[in-house]
Amino acid sequence: MNAVVIAVLLMIILSLLRVHVVIALILGALAGGLFGGLGFNGTIDVFTEGLGNSANIALSYAVLGAFAVALSKTGLPQLLVDTSIKIVGKKEEARSKTLPKVLIFFMIFLISCMSQNLIPIHIAFIPILIPPILQVLNEMAVDRRAVASIMTFGLQAPYMLLPFGFGAIFHGIVVDNMEANGMSASLSDMPYAMLLPTLGMVLGLLVAVFITYRKPRQYENQSLESTNQPEQESVSYSAHSLISAFVAILATVIVQVTSDSMVIAGVAGLVVLVFSGSVRFKESDALLTEGMKMMAFIGFVMIAASGFAEVMRATGDVEQLVETSAAWMGDSKSLAALLMILIGLLITMGIGSSFATVPIIAALFVPMCAAMGFSPIATLSLIGTAGAIGDAGAPASDSTLGPTAGLNADGQHNHIWDTCVPTFLHFNIPLIIFGWIAAIIL
């Protein structure tokens, strides 16, 4: 049996059984390496070598966590809470109305989408925005699975469709890898190629928010896990502190866009807050430590996922998986499109990164698509969909880890059952269907 299939399935099954995702990734990598012929020691060596691939990402999240904690000292999150309370009303009767809930959802949706394109800060907004408004969501009896679906959509769909920010990076990776493997492609065709798959995600989002998770769900008002305080304190804010916060956010965005480094961007934001007087210099050490605690879960999962991905590549069974699938395809373009999307789902679920999946599958899919007569636009759609499809629902994806980090700040949101399973069902299934349709008709 294929080592990649065994490793990914074992990782998913263990995660569903509530085994910690880091342990599930390690055991899945070990099983995949053993079945792939690497041997026990060889698997451990390859896994260890792969751990360093995500060191920069883990450090980035730690610094961004520190920036988020420092930003909370300015009172900006408290302003968001106060604004949210004004939106939903102070009376319990007002809070149960549909309109305030929709406004909160729209605010989270808008910020999530902008984090990929207009203000490309990715998941850095989550620890700033979500924990402070959990109490408001609790009082409105909002099902957090709906909020997780909104954020995962916002973290994925914009980069799939729009050629700005992270979207420009994703589109460039797809087109560059297509051309590197012998098929000409145009960046201007990517939005057109990804339109139908993105519409599938829109449909899934509407189902999740307005049908599946529309009923009230009760949560307890508890202290946030990211702090050691018995209850959430109200932080005062002033014009000076809020201006400092906005300048720090602006500095973070500008530095990240110009340097393409989340680490340097987070440090820039911290420097602004320190020199503005919003954060005392002697508090910076404690803030960094607290930020690391907040984002440690994401960092460790991403590091373990890099080791897992390295083992999968070393087995050589990714290529074998594609070759075996090619034998099943025959001359059927419909079956070929479906199998290629499913292969992308399997690989991305294991690796946890759509951006890292594209170079792996493009080298295998482009010659196959050319031989079977798929047009360049259809091939763009296939590779883009197959690369992005596992981003939602993957235990090791930052598109799921980010929402969990915010929604589980009080320990009442399970990563697998409350983020991964809902987003997998509502986004990956529509992506399979609409991605397949796009590949056939384009």
Secondary structure by P-SEA (a helix, b strand, c coil): ccaaaaaaaaaaaaaaacccaaaaaaaaaaaaaaaacccaaaaaaaaaaacccaaaaaaaaaaaaaaaaaaaaaaaaaaaaaaaaaaacccccccccaaaaaaaaaaaaaaaaaccccccccccccccccccaaaaaaaacccaaaaaaaaaaaacccccccccaaaaaaaaaaaaaaaaacbbbbcccccccaaaaaaaaaaaaaaaaccccccbbbbccccccccccccbbbbbbcaaaaaaaaaaaaaaaaaaaacccaaaaaaaaaaaaaaaccccccaaaaaaaaaaaaaaaaaaaaaaaaaaaaaaaaacaaaaaaaaaaaaacccaaaaaaaaaaaaaaaaaaaccaaaaaaaaaaccaaaaaaacccaaaaaaaaaaaaaccccccccccaaaaaaaaaacccccccccccaaaaaaacaaaaaaaaaaaaacc
